[in-house]
Amino acid sequence: MTSPLRWSTRALALGACVVLCALAATPGAAQVTGTVRGQLTDVTTRRAVDGAEVYVVGTDLRTLSNANGRFELNVRAGAVDVRVRRFGYASVTKHATVPAGEAVTVDFDLNQAAIGLDAIVVTGAGAETEKRKLGNTVATIDASSLQNAPIVNLSEALAAREPGVSVLPSGGLAGEGARIRIRGIASLSQANEPIVYIDGIRVDRSGGFGDYIGTGGGGTPSRLDDINPDAIDHIEILKGAAAATLYGTEASAGVIQVFTKAGTRGAPRFDFTSEQGVSSYPKGRYHLNAGFARTPAQAQYLGYFYFRDSTRLQPYQVFEREFIPDLFETGYAHTYSGSVSGGTPAVTYFVNARVQRENGPFGNAQLGPASDADRKVQGSASLVLLPTDNLRIRVNTQYVDAHHETPANNNNIFGTISTMIFGKPEKAGCNSAADVTGNGDCRIGGNPSAAIAPGNPFGSPAFNTVRETMQELYGQNTKHFTGSVNVGYQPTPQLNAEATFGVDMTNQISTDFAPFGHNVDGVAGFDPEGFKFLDNRTRRELTAELKGTWNRPFGTSFQSTLVAGGQGFLTHLDDEGIGGEVFPGPGLEVTSAGLYKGTYERILETVNVGAFVQEQMGYRDFAFATLGARYDRNSAFGKTSQGVWYPKAGLSFIPSALSGWGHSALTSRISTLRLRAAIGQSGLQPGAFDKFTTFSPLPAETGPGLQPDNLGNPNLKPEISTEREIGMEIGVAHDRVAFEATYYRRTTKDALYPRQFPVSGGFTNLQLDNIGEIKGGGWELSVRALLFNRPGLSVNMFANGAWSWTYVTNLGGAPPLKVGGSYPRYRNFAGRGWWPLLARIDRRSSERQWTSQRSPASVAVSTGRLCNERECRSSLLPGSGHQGAQCIRRFERLAGANGQDRRQRAATGSKTPGNCPLRGFQSVRQAADGFAIRRHAPRA
């Protein structure tokens, strides 16, 4: 059977070739032209308005005003309508008649406005569309409003700018990225990050150090922060499925599209900026470390160690020490950026180069080389060609070369901060009494100015000392390129065709390195001879899009806009890892020098192809209705599988545009009012191989073998989110104050949820299945006000807030699943009820009993194989699946008729066939009773 996916790909490629050939074959007909030039001025401050878009209505002719507020356009001779629009200003349109071969001057006075229904958006609308015509909300962040803000990356540009958009930092050190969430959580198992585009090209939205290297809970860099902030013109955000339908699968978590700057016609304009900064960590953030001596001898030693007075401390006298500040110093940052822009009527250009370096506040060179440092060298370029008045070609490129360093830190039990927090002053000391300085430090010969001597001055209770954690280095070198070509052709004023092709390529090499002899204090036990792990991740994503727009009036009252097109994405990922442990001597820093080596490799390729159509009908410029749909295919479901339809609909009604508006006492106070509603669907697909049952290699001394790996599910399909939203925008005081409110509800059906099956079948991994349902909703509110605007001073204000909720309504009978990693101390469960569902653990040390919360389904298990001692202890903890209940039921059998003898053997730890030894319990019955499971009814 021929693959529908292959047919879709061929159709998209053929259509793109036809359009490009037609564009190449279209001759530039000789036309009689003239020139429109003018000046843009703020009506209140009388200052020039730069960066405003000036275009001829019904054509693709457009330009930007320069720093002096001037613009110039070459247009066809005759009558034209010239419109000006800019974020923060009300749009203005003027009519002009252009004589052949001559120039006409058209000046504009612009009024500031807090509400911008005339603003043009592209994301989610298929074509350039005014906000007033859309039933869903599309948030816009204008980069010019951030010029005076301390913004160094994309994550900071998004933070707190729009309600419902949450930017969650992964850590607080230099270069650590953020996780972005739009309207909360849309999936239990798939990525909740929005998809990201730059000038129509989908880009890498991931982060971290690759598959082979983990920071143990530490912060990680984000590829989104590779985007050059000085090249951003504006950002558009789609907040949910109702708005993101035309982006199909993967878009239910939202869409972010970044539009970069373009040049302006005129002489070259040069801009240079320099920023310098310092940073420090608030020392009062952490409490002092407290401790006390247990014996007189220990009190004498600690008194001399800390105060050079052996009588200073008494047994059980609590004293405090300040440990944490020794890990911080003053951080420095600097940024240099330069750009040039300009052009002629036929060609405009914009080029920017930026260098950013930051050495954050973490670090202490005396303790070790670990530090938080980040460097980025970024370049951006945009070239716009206008061969004729109906053909536009734009080429965009972005490139970054980045270097990142970070210590073992944050939520890492082996990290530097954790080791400091766990530090017990009573456990401090030096390996040699001669190295005690008397001020809580270890120096050679006890001389405070000498080199650091081996010891544990911060009282680390386990694993390693603080100085040993500072020997481990995490690093990453990244090269990231994004390039795109966009061709727009307008054969008639009503018809427009547009083709976009681009590539996003990322290569990141991450390392985790500890040198030979990194156990400088003789405490660290993991590979004291050193180790190095390396991960090489290369990702390439191709984007191709072809679409057409047909604008047509129906009589004098109706206006139709039809958009149709297709998109295709090809993603290829190579992730290779290698590790080397136990170096033969110092100075070796390559994996091949290790005695023990490990390798890893993952190759993944996915194809996503979709076609979309949308019809928008407007009535007298105050009422608009939108209907659209997208048909999506994804290679995760196989070559011969069927696609998925995602429909959408929207309504927009603007009472303030009616002719009778403003004649009553109420409407005279409201300058603008819009009501809107939208409904739509979008989805998230599973991983490329989740559908298939796979086996992994199992090396052995007798030869290679196979072991069960992924438990596939041939019936997998994408989870589908249906979202409904209603909202309004209100402008008062001549649009100087704007209010916006949105209420939304979201239902995710066929939610992908991993569930556990009995491991006696051979597969220990979870199986992904479409059995869940999630409901969510919330409010989003924002207010913007132009408080003061004078020639020498202007004051603007904005505030926003959001409230959202997410509820797991159905898991298809599957038990709650522990999430958040395998670390046993984390007690986060995905279950029915509010997300996340937290389980509570109470430990009664005297009886060594554990009590956990579980749903009834989690104890419905079968008796299987007997577990060993470690499994008995660990599997009885909450969230470990059914094995704990197996052990309990087996314990109950052992405590039966012949249980007395077996209980005695269990208490002593003897391993009798059919018995799990549990030291510390007086009897197996006590062990069985001690691990009690309290049943409770799950929430409805």
N, C-alpha and C positions, 0 to 999 in steps of 0.2 A: 504493500500500500504506500502510495506517495505521501510524504509528510506534508500536512497542511502548513506546518511551520516553514518548510522549505519553499512551498508555493508563496507564502506571505513574504518571505525574504526576497524571492525573485521578483515579485510584483513591485515591491518597494524600490528595489534597485533599478528595474526597468523604467518605472515612473520617473525616478531621479534623472536617469540618462536622457529620457525624452525631453524633460523640462530644460536641462542644461544645454542639450543640442538646439532646442528651439531658441534659447537665449542667445547662443552663439551665432545662430543663423539670422537673427533679427537685425536688419540693417538700421543704423541710426539715421532716420529720416531727417533731412535738413528742415529746420524749423526757424521761424522768425521769433526772436526772443527779446526780452527787455530785462531790466534790473529793478528789484525792490530792495531798498535799504532803509534803515531807520535806527531809532534810539529807544531803548527800554529804560523807564525811570520809575522809581517808587514814588507814588503819588504823595506820600506823607513826608518822607525823609528827603526826597529829591535826589537820592543816590542812584547811581547806575545799577541795573539788575543784570548780573552776569549768569551764565549757565542756563538761561531760559531757552526752551525749544521754540523755534519759529518755523512754521511750515505752511504750505499752501494746501488748503482743504481739498480733499479729493485726489491728491497726488502724493508721490513719495518724495517730494522735494522738501528738505528741511535742513536747518542749521541751528547752531547754538550761538547765543549772544556772547561777545567777548568780555574781557575785564572792564571795558568802558561802556558796556551795555549796548554795543552796536552790532548790527547784523546786516547781511547782504545775501540776496537770493537771485539767481538767474532763472526766470520763468518764461513761459510762453506769453507772447504779446496778447493783450486783451484783458477782459475782466477776470479778476482773481479774488478769492477770499483768503486773507492772511490771518492766521491764528497764533496766539502766544500762550504758552502754558508753562508753569513752573511750580514746583512744590512750595506751598506756603502762600501762593498768590491765586487770585481768581483769574480764570481764563478770559481772554479778550479776543474778539474777532473784528477785523475791519475789512471793508471792501475797497478795492483799488482797481484802477484801469491803467494798464501798463502799455505805453506806446512802443512800437517796434523800434529796437535799437536805442532806446532811451531809458533813463532811470527815473523812478518815482520814489518819493520819500514818504514813509508811513511810520510815524512815531506812536509809541504806546505808553500810557500811564497805567501802572499796575497797582491794584489794591491788595494789601495783605489779607489773607483769609485763613481762619483756623480750620475750616472744612473745605475739602477739595473733591467734590463729586465730579468735576470735569477732568480730574487727573486720569491719565492714560495708563492702563495696566495691560500686560501681555500674559502673565502666568495664569494658567487655568482658563483663559478665555479663548484660546486658539489663535486669536489675532488681536491687534491693538484695539482696545475697547475702553470707553469711559466707565469709570466706576459706577456712575449713576445707572448704568444699564444692567448691572449684575445683581442677581439675587443673593449671592453669597458675599462674605467679607473677604477682601484682599488687602492685607496690611502692606504699607509702603514705608520704608525707612530711607529718607533722603540723606546722602552722605554729607551734603553741605551743612546740615544741621548738627553734624558731629565734628566740625572742623576744630572747635575749641575744647572738645572733650578729650580726656586722656585715653584714647582708643589706640590699641596696638595690634589688634587682630579682629577677625570676624566674630568670634564668640563675644568679645566685649561690645562690638557694635550692635549685637542682638539683645544684650542683657537689659532687661527692664524697659525696653522700648515699646513693646506691644503686649497687651494683655493676652494671657493664654500661652505665651512663649516663655518657657523656663530654660535657663542656662545653668546647668549644674556642674560646677568645677569638679574635676577629678582629683585635684590636689591644689595646694597653695604655693608650689614652688615655680621657679621660672620655667616658662615653656610648656607647662602642663595644660592640656586642653580641657574642654568641657563637653558634657553630654547635653544635647538639645532635645527637649520634649515639647511637643505642641499639643495642647489640650490633654495632657496626661498620658496614660498608657493605653495603647490600642491593641496590644497583643501580649499573650502570656509567654510565648516561646520565640517569637521572631523579633527582628530589629525594630526598636521603637524610635530610631533616629529618622528624621525627615530626609527625603532624597534631595540632593542639592545640584543645581545647575549653574553654570557660568556662561552667560550669553547663549543659552540654548543647548549647552553641552553638559551631559551628566558627568559629575566628577566624583572622585573617591571621597567618601564621607567617613571612612573608618579612622581608627587610631590605634594606639598601643605599640608594642614592640614585636608584633608578629606571633606566629603560632608556637615557636620554640622557646620563647623567652617571656617570662612573666615577672612582674615586680612584687608579687606577693601581696597585692592589695594597694600598691602605690599608684600615684598619679601617672598619667600617660600623655604623650603628645597627641594632637589631633591634626589630621590632614586638612581639615577645613581652615585651620589657622595658617596654612600655606598661602592662602589668598592674600594678595597685596591690598591692604586697606586703603592705600593712597590712590589706587586705581579704580576704586568702587565709585560708581555714580549713584546708584540706588539699589535697594533690595526689596523684593516682593515676596510675601509670605502667604501661602495657602494653609489654612488652619485645620483642614479636615477633609473627609471624604466628599462632602457636599461641594467643596470647591475644587478638589483634586481629581475628579472623575476622569478628565481627559488625559491624565497621566497614568491611569490604569493600575496594574499590579505594582506593589511596593509603595503606593502613594497614600495609603490610609493613615500613615503617621504624619502626613503633611508634606509640603514642598517649599523649598527655599530656592529662589533664583536671584543670582547676583548679576547685575548689569554694570559693565565697566565703562569708563569714560571714553569719549570720542573727541577728536579735535574740532577746532572752530576755524572758520575761514579768516584769513588775515595774516599779518606778519607773525613770525615765531614769538611765542610767549614763553618765558622761562620762569620757573618757580623752584625755589629751594627752601627747605625747612630743616631745622636742627632741633632736636629735643635731648635734654639731659635730665636724668632722674636718679634719685637715691631711694633706697627702701630699707626698712628695718622691721624686725619682728617684735610685736608687743610682748615685752617680757612678763607682764602680769597675766598672760593668757593661761599659764600652767601654775598649779599649786606647788608649793615647796615639797620636797621629798622628806618624809618623816620616818624616824626609826628609834630604836632603843636597844641598849645592850642587855643581854640575858644573864651574864655572869660578871663578877667583879673583875676577872682578868680581861674580859672583852671590853668592859667599861674603861679600864686603864689604857688599853691599846687604842681605842677610839678617841679617848681624850687627848692622847699624844698625837694621833694621826691628824686630827682636825684642829686642835688648839695648842699643840706642844705643851700640854699640861695633863699629865696622867690622872690628876685628881679632879679634873673638870666635870666629868660625867660619873653618874652613879647607876647601878643596875636599874633598869626599867624607867629611867629618866628619859622622857621623850625629847628629842632634839630634831631640828630641821636644817636641811641644806638646800641650796639653790643649784640644781644641776642643769636644767634646760638651757639657760642663757649661754652656756659654753658651746652650744651648737650653732650659734648665730653670730653674724657680723653685719656690717653695713654693706648693702648691695648697691651696685651701680648699673645704670642702663643708659644707652645713648642710641639715637636713631637719626640717620641722615637720609634725606629724600630729595630727589630732583626730578623735574619733568619739563618737557617742552611740547608745545602744541601749536598748531597753525594749519595753513593750507590755502588752497586756491578754490575757485568754484568747482573744479573737477576732482580735487584730491584734498582730503584733510587727514591729519595724523595726530597721534598722541603717544608719547613715549615717557615712561617713568622708570626710575631705578631707585632702589631703597635698600639700605643696610641697617639692620637692627641687631644690637648685641645687648645681652643682659647677663650679669653675674649676680644672681639673687642673694638674699640675705642668709641663706643656709651655708654653713661651712666653717671649718676651723682647720687651718693648714697644719697645726701642730698635732691634731688628732689623726689626720689622714687626708688623702687627696679627694675624697668624695665631695661634690659640690653641686649646686643647681646652676647650670649655665645654658644659655640658649643663643644661637646665632642664626640669622636668616639673611641671605642675599637674594633680593627679589627683583624681577624685571617684568614689565608689562608694556605691550605695544598694541596700538589700534590704528588701522588704515582703512579709510572709507573712500571708495572710488565711485564717481558718478559719470560714467561714459556718456549717458544721455539723461534726459529729464525723466525717463521712466525705467531706468535700470540703475540699481544700487548694489555694490559689492563691498562687503565689510570683512576684513581679516583681523582676528584677535589672537594674541598669544600671551601666555603667562608662564613664567619660569621661576622656580625657587631652588636654591641650594641651602639646605638647613643642617645644622649640627646641634645636638641636644645631649645634655648630661644631667643625670639625676642620681641621688643616692637611694639606697634601700630605705624607704620612708613610708609615711602615711599609715594605712591600715595593714601594716606588715609586722607580724609578731617578732620577726628577726630584724626589723628596721632600727634605725638610729633613734628616732623619737620614742618608739615603743620601748627600746632598751633603757632609755633615760627615764621614762615614766615608771617602768618597773623597778628602777634602781632603789635599793634599800641601803641607806647610809650605814647601817650596822654591819653590812657585808663588805664594806670598802676595805681596801688594804693594798699593800705593795708586795710583790713576790719576794723582795728582800727588805728586811727591816732597815738596812742602811740607806735605802732610797726614800724613806719617809721624810717629807719636807716640814711637816707640822701644820700645814695649811690645807690639808685634804688633797694633796697631789703626790705623785710619784715621779721623782727626778733622780738622775744618776748621782749617787753620793749624797742625796738629800739636799743638794744645792738647788734652790728655786729657779736659778737662771740656767741650769744645765738641761740637757736633752731629757725627754720623757723616758722613764724607766718602766719595765714591765710591771703590770699590776692591774687592779680593778678599783680605781679611785671613785667610780660612780656606783659601785655596789650592784652590778648586774647579777641577778640571781641565777641565770641559766643561759644556755646557748652560746653566748659570746659577750665580750666586753664592748663598750661603746667604741673604743679605738679600733677594735677588730671589724666592727660594722662599717667604719669609715674607710676601710681598705677596699671594699667592693665597689665597683664602678659600673653603672648602666649608661650606655651611650647609643646614639643613633645618628646616622648620616643619611640624608634624604635628598633625592633629586626628583622634582615634580614639574611636569610640563603639561600645559593645556593649550590647545590650539583649535581654532574654528574658522570656517568660511561660511558666510551667509550671503545669499544672492536673492535679491528681491526684484521682481519684474512686474510692471503694471502696464499691460497692453492697452487697457481702456480705463477710464476713471472708475468704472464699476468693478473691475476684475483685477485681482492681485495674486501673484504666485510667489512662493517663497521656499527656498531650499537651504538647509543647514547641514553641514557635515563637520565633524570634529573628533578629536581624540584627547583622552586624558591618560597620561602615563605617570606612574609612580614607581620609583625604586628606592626602597629603604633597607639599610643594613643596620641591624641592631645587635648589640653585644652586651654580655654580662661577664665581667672579668674580675677575678681576684688573683693577685700575684702569688708566687711561691713564697711560703712563709707568712701568709696574711694573718695567721694566728699569733700576732706579735705579743700577746699577753699570755699565751699558752692555754687559752680557754676554748676557743673555737675548735670543734671536732669535725666539721664537714670539710673534707678535702683541704687540710692544712697545707698541702704541697701546691695548692692553686688550681684554678680551673678557668675555662673560657667557653662560653656558649655563644654561637653566632646564628642569626636568622637573616636570610636574604629573601625579601618579599618584593616581587615585581607584579604590578597590576596594570592592565591596559583595558580601557573601555572606549569603544567606538560608538558614536552617535550619528544617526542619519535621520533627517526629518524632511518631509515634503508636504506642503499644504497650500491650499488655495482659498481665497476669500472673494465672495461675490456680494456686493452691495447693490440693492435694487429698491427703488421706491415703488409703492403700490398706491397710486393716486397721490393726493396731497396730505394724507393723514398717516399712512403706514410706511415704515421703512424696514426692509429685511436685510439681514446679514447672515449669509450661509458660509460656514467654514467646514472644510473637509480635508483630511490628510492622513498621513501615516508616520509612525516612528519605528525605529529599530535600534536595538542596543546589543552589542556583542562585548561580553566581559571575559577576560582571560586573566587568571591568577596563578602565579607560580610562587610557592613558599617552600624554601629549602632551609634546613637547619643542620648544624653540626656542632658537636661538643667534644671537648678534650679535658680530661681530669687527671690530676697528679702529674705535675711537671717534674722533670729530673733535677732541676736546679733553678736559681734565680735568673732573671733577665729574659725568660721565654714568655712570649705573649701570643702565640699562635696555637690554634686547636690541634694541629698535627703533632705538637710536642707532647700532648697528653698521653699518659699510659692507657687510659680507658677512653674509648671514643664512642659516640653515638651519632646517628644520622636520622634525618627526617625529611620527607618530601610530600608536598600536596600540590596537585594540579587541578584546577577547576575552570571550566568554561561554560558559560550560560548565554543563551540567546533569548531576547525578549522583543517581540514584534507586535505592534498594535495599529489599528486604524480607528479614526474617530470622525464624528460628524456632529455639527452643532448648528442649530437654527435659532436666530434671535430676531424677534419681531417687536418693533417699537411703534407706539401710537402717540402722535403729536408731542413727542419728546418728553412725556411725563409718565408713560406706562410702558413697561417692557416685560416680555416673556421669553424665556430661554428653555430650549429642549436640546438635549445632546446625549450621546452615548459613545462608548469605546468598546471595541472588540479586541481582546488581548490574548496572546499566545506566549507561553513560556516553556523553555526546554526542560524545566524541572519536572514536567508532567509527561515527557516522552515525545517522540517525533510524531506519533499518530493520534495523540490525544486531541480532544476538542478544546476550543478556546472558551473564554468567559466574557460575558457582556456586563458592562457597568453603565447604567443609565444615570441621567441627572435632569433636573428641572429647576427653574428659578423664576421668581417674580420680583419686579421692582416698580414701586409706585411713588411718584414725587408730587404730593399735593401742592407744594409751594410753587410748582411750575404752571399751575392752572391760572387762567386769566383773572379769576376773581379773588385770588389769594392776596391777603394783606388789607382787605377792606373792613375786617371786623376787629374788635378790640383784642381778641386772642391772636389772630393770625398776623396782626401788625407787629407783634413782638417777636414773632418767629420768622426769621428771614429765609431759612431753608428747613425743609422737612422731607425725609425720605423713609419709607417703610419697605422692608424686603423680607423675602422668605426663599429658602432653597432646600432641596433634598437631593442626595446623590449617593453613589456607591463607589467604593474603591476596595483594593485588596492587598494582601500580602501572601506571597507564595512561599512554600517550604524550600529547603536547600536543594541543591542540584541532585543529590543522591539519596535524599531521605525516602524516596519511593522504593528504592531497591534494597534487597537483602544482600549484604556483602560479608566477606570474610577477610580477615587480616592475616599477614604472615606471622608464623610462630617459629622462630629459630630454636633449634635444639641440638644437643651433641650428636644425636643419631641422624640429623638431617633436617631440612626445612619442612615445615608443615603449615597448616591453616587452623585458625580458630574463629568462632563466630564473632562478628563485629556489629554491623548495623542490622536491626530487625526492621526490614522494609515494610511498606504498606502500599500495595498497588492502587488503592482507592483514594490516595491523597488528592486533595484539591486546594486551591487557595482559600484562605479565610476571607470573608467578605464583610466589610463595615458599611453599614447604612447610617447616614447622618442627616439629621434635620436641624435646620437653624432658622430663627427669625431674628430680626433686628431692626434698628432704626438709627438715623442720624438727625440731629437737630442742631441748627445754627441760629444763634441769637446775636443781638447787638451788631447787625449788619455782618454776620458771619465772623465776628471777632472772637466769639466764644462758641465752641462746638462740643456736643455731647454725643457719644456713641454707645449703644448697648446691644449685646447679642446674647441670645439664649440658644443652647444647642443640646441635642440628645443624640447619642450614638449607640448602636447595637451591632456587635460583632458576632456573626453566626459562623458555624463551622470553624470555630477557633482552633488553631493547631495547638495540641496539648500533648506532652510526652507522658506516657503512662507505663508503669512497670508490670511486666508479666513474670510468672514464676521462672526463676533462673534454672529450674530443672530442665527446661526446654533447651538449654544450651546458650541462650543469649542473655547476657547480663545487662546490656544497654537498654535504654528506654525506647519505646516505639512511638513515633509521632502519629497522631490521629486527629481527625476533624470531629471532635466530640464536645468542644466547649462553647460557651456563650458568655459574652461580657457586655455589660451595659454601663454607659457613662453619660455624663452631662455636666452642665455648668453655665455660669454667667461670665460675661466679659464686659467691663465698663471702662470707659476712658473719657477724659475731658482735656481739651486744649484751649488755651486762651492767649490772646495777644493783649497783654496788660498795658503796655506802654510803648509808644513808637514815636520817637522824635528824631530830628536830624542827627543828634549826637548820642542818642541812647535809645535802646529798645529792650524791652523785657517781655519774654514769652514764658509760658508755664504749661507743663503737661503732667498729668497724673493718670495712672491706670491701675486696675486691680482685676483679679480673676478668682473665681471659686469653681472648683471642679471636683467630681467624684467618679469613682470607678467601682463596679460591683461585679463579682463573678457569680453569675446566676446558674450555671450548669457546667458540670464536668463529666457528663455522660456516665455517671456511676463510678468514675475513677477516684481513688483516694487522694487526699491532699499530697502534693509533691514538694519536697524540700527544694528550695531555690537558693541562689546566692553562693553557689560553690559547694565543695565537699567538706569544708572545714566544719567539724562537728559542733563548734560553739555557736555558729550562726543558726538561728531558729526562725527563719522566714519560710513560710509555706504558701504555696499556691493552692487555695481551696475555695469552696463556696463562701461568699461573704465579701466584706470590704477587702480591697486589695491594697497592700499585702496583708495576709492573715498571719499574725504573729503567735507563735506557740510559747507557752510559759513553762519554765523549768524550775522546780524547787528541789534543792538538794538538802537532805537531812543527814548531816555528817555523822551523827551518832549511830544511826541505823543503816547508813549507806543506801538510802532509798532514793529512787528517781521517780518523779511523777510527771507525766506529759499529757498534753491535750491532743486528742486525735478524734477523727470522725469514726463512726462505727465501721465504715467500709475498710478502714486501714487495719483492722484486726481479723478480718475474714480471710484466713490463710490456711494453707494445707501444711501438714507435717512433712518435712523433707529431710534432707541429710542433716546429720549432727554437725554443729559448728565447733570450731576450736575455741580456745580460751579468749584469744583476742577478739574473735567475732562475737562471742557471748557478751563481752564487756562493751564493745562498740555498737553492735547492732541493736542492743536494747535501748539505745538512746533515741529520742524522738527524731523522726524524719529518716530513719534508716530502712524504711520499707517493711516487708513482712518477716524478715529473718528474726527480728526480736521476738515476735509472737511465736515463731517456731520454737525458739529456745525456751520460752515460758511453758509452752505446752509439753515440751520434752521434759522440763524440770518437774512438772506435775506428775508425769508418768514415773519418773525416778523416785518420787516420794510416795509411791504406792505401797503395796503389801510388803515388798522386799526393800523398802526405801531406807531403813535405818542404817544398814551396812553401807549402802551407796552414799548416804548423806555424810557419813564419817569420812569416806574416801574423798568426797568432793571438798569437804572442809580442809583437808590436808593437801589438796591439790593433786592427788594421785590420779593418773589418767587410766580409767577403766573403760573398756569398750562400751560405747553407748552412754558416755557421761561427759559433761562439760565441767571442768574444774573451775570453781570460783573461790579463790582464796578470800578470807575475811568474813565469810558468812558461816554461821553456826550450823546451818542445815540448808539443804537444797530447797526445802519448803520455804525457808525464810528468803532465800534468793528469789524464788518464784513469786512470793507475796510482796517482796520489796519492790520489784519492778511492776508496779500496778498501772494499769491503763484506765484512766477515767473516761467513761463514755459520755458524750454530750451530743445534743441534737444540733446539727448544723443550721445556720440561719437560712431562712426561706429566701 
